[in-house]
């Protein structure tokens, strides 16, 4: 084994490789070239005297020795980042960072942000939006609003919005149903929100089962599919089909008659949006209190 010491500046590289799953993705996140990242990994392995990564067809996997080094790197990077945030916060107005998904941030939070800013003009609010809450979210945010189950979040979170889903569309498109809510399955087109794996929320198949309105065919011609909920709702607003609407998230669109409810509500009480604590700063506590207050307001009426 070489007696040269490992360059501690590349601890962040190991953390990013673990977080992103590949050398190329880590390079992009750090603003480096892929060859430069590969070179640094080879240099670390030479100085450690053991392989740290297993190269796979797609991505990489840490060896046992690599995991040991990664654990040290994660703690060190997290502590340095936390110290840096603390030093910056001491020199400027308080900032609170909220990690959440695209649906909650674009459809619920942004239309209400002005109310929080008016109540707390001394606090800067930053939104860290991702499709799903990641394992390392506390490195980038002070608290989170995340979609999930009671098993995932009940030990460290508070349920803000239980999952309550109704089919919605524009008033003009709803006129085609002629009062028959179950006809939307046959009328279509349906707008789907696709998940990477098994859907962690109600999709059209599970909604129809819960509402007892019959099964739907897979890969129906004319149906639309998007990978973010904001795009699903945008397509519904433009009259392109029927979408599943999460009550609590789209209430303002229903109240303004931009979208109308076209079927019964299906509920999953143990699943929904959770408020998950991160840091215990005064600004984070104020935002958490405001989120609880705002989400306990009456939700849109549904059949």
Secondary structure, 3 states (H helix, E strand, C coil): CCCCCCCHHHHHHHHHHHHHCCHHHHHHHHCCCHHHHHHHHHHHHHHHCCCCEEECCCCEEECHHHHHHHHHHHHHHHHHHHHHHHHHHHCCCCEEEEEEEHHHHHHHHHHHHHHHHHHCCCCEEEEEEECCCCCCHHHCCCEEEEEEEHHHHCCCEEEEEEEEEEEEECHHHHHHHCCCCCHHHHHCCEEEECCCCCCCCCCHHHHHHHHCCCCCCCCCCCCEEECCHHHHHHHHHCCCCEEEEECCCCHHHHHCCCCEECCCCEEEEEEEEEEEECCCCHHHHHHHHHHHHHHCCCCCCCC
